[in-house]
């Protein structure tokens, strides 16, 4: 019985490593594509037991959002998605509390991404 539990735990741990690596690979590919489009700011929020949020925005030469991505979730099954609502928006007009009125973690991540672009 103990051997079975240890075997299951090891299989679960190895699965987590493999699937976590796959998630990181997917995010890195999406982030690399984003970096090809312009200057990029990235912000992260979250906690230990709350879903984390990573938001990256790419700005064109006119300081308008030309692309974005968001990774939100607690598990290895989260995938990067685009935020089409902010495409074309000038940097100065981005307001995290307006874009994400009911999600403080997304607001925080977007605020951090915007701070990186002001520097």
C-alpha positions as CSV (number, residue, x, y, z in Angstrom):
1,X,0.0,0.0,0.0
2,X,2.8,2.5,0.9
3,X,4.6,1.6,-2.3
4,X,1.5,2.4,-4.3
5,X,1.1,5.8,-2.6
6,X,4.7,6.6,-3.2
7,X,4.5,5.6,-6.9
8,X,1.3,7.7,-7.4
9,X,3.0,10.7,-5.7
10,X,6.1,10.3,-7.9
11,X,4.0,10.0,-11.1
12,X,1.9,13.1,-10.1
13,X,5.1,15.1,-9.4
14,X,6.7,14.1,-12.7
15,X,3.5,15.0,-14.5
16,X,3.5,18.4,-12.9
17,X,7.1,18.9,-14.0
18,X,6.4,17.9,-17.6
19,X,3.1,19.9,-17.9
20,X,4.6,22.9,-16.1
21,X,7.5,22.9,-18.6
22,X,5.0,22.7,-21.4
23,X,3.1,25.7,-20.0
24,X,6.3,27.7,-19.7
25,X,7.2,26.8,-23.3
26,X,3.8,28.0,-24.5
27,X,4.1,31.3,-22.6
28,X,7.7,31.9,-23.8
29,X,6.6,31.4,-27.4
30,X,3.7,33.8,-27.0
31,X,6.0,36.3,-25.2
32,X,8.7,36.1,-27.9
33,X,6.1,36.8,-30.6
34,X,4.9,39.8,-28.5
35,X,8.5,41.1,-28.2
36,X,8.8,41.1,-32.0
37,X,5.9,43.7,-32.2
38,X,7.4,46.5,-30.1
39,X,8.5,47.6,-26.7
40,X,7.1,45.3,-24.0
41,X,6.0,45.8,-20.4
42,X,5.1,42.9,-18.2
43,X,3.4,42.8,-14.8
44,X,2.5,40.0,-12.4
45,X,0.2,39.7,-9.5
46,X,-1.1,36.9,-7.4
47,X,-0.4,35.0,-4.3
48,X,0.5,31.6,-3.1
49,X,-3.0,30.1,-3.2
50,X,-4.8,32.6,-5.4
51,X,-4.7,32.5,-9.2
52,X,-1.8,34.4,-10.5
53,X,-2.1,36.8,-13.4
54,X,0.7,37.8,-15.8
55,X,0.0,40.5,-18.3
56,X,2.3,41.7,-21.0
57,X,1.7,44.6,-23.4
58,X,3.5,45.6,-26.6
59,X,3.7,49.2,-27.6
60,X,4.3,50.5,-31.1
61,X,6.4,53.6,-32.0
62,X,3.4,55.8,-31.2
63,X,3.0,54.4,-27.7
64,X,-0.2,52.6,-28.6
65,X,-0.9,49.0,-27.6
66,X,-0.3,46.8,-30.6
67,X,-0.6,43.5,-28.9
68,X,-1.0,41.9,-25.5
69,X,-1.2,38.6,-23.6
70,X,-2.5,37.5,-20.3
71,X,-1.8,34.3,-18.4
72,X,-4.2,33.7,-15.6
73,X,-4.8,30.7,-13.5
74,X,-3.8,28.5,-10.6
75,X,-3.0,25.3,-12.5
76,X,-0.7,24.2,-15.2
77,X,-3.7,24.2,-17.6
78,X,-3.7,28.0,-17.9
79,X,-2.9,29.3,-21.4
80,X,-1.8,32.7,-22.6
81,X,-4.7,34.7,-24.2
82,X,-4.8,38.1,-25.9
83,X,-6.7,41.1,-24.5
84,X,-8.3,42.5,-27.6
85,X,-10.1,45.3,-25.7
86,X,-6.9,47.3,-25.2
87,X,-5.5,47.0,-28.8
88,X,-4.9,50.4,-30.3
89,X,-5.3,52.2,-27.0
90,X,-2.7,54.9,-26.3
91,X,-0.6,54.2,-23.2
92,X,-1.8,57.3,-21.4
93,X,-5.4,56.2,-21.7
94,X,-5.0,52.7,-20.2
95,X,-6.8,52.6,-16.9
96,X,-6.6,49.1,-15.2
97,X,-9.7,49.7,-13.1
98,X,-11.8,50.5,-16.2
99,X,-10.4,47.6,-18.2
100,X,-10.8,45.1,-15.4
101,X,-13.5,46.6,-13.1
102,X,-14.1,43.4,-11.1
103,X,-10.7,41.8,-11.0
104,X,-8.1,43.4,-8.7
105,X,-5.4,40.9,-9.7
106,X,-5.7,41.8,-13.4
107,X,-5.7,45.5,-12.4
108,X,-2.5,45.0,-10.4
109,X,-0.7,43.1,-13.1
110,X,-1.7,45.7,-15.8
111,X,-0.6,48.5,-13.5
112,X,2.8,46.9,-13.1
113,X,3.1,46.3,-16.8
114,X,2.4,50.0,-17.4
115,X,4.9,51.2,-14.8
116,X,7.7,49.4,-16.7
117,X,6.8,51.3,-19.8
118,X,7.1,54.7,-18.2
119,X,10.8,54.2,-17.4
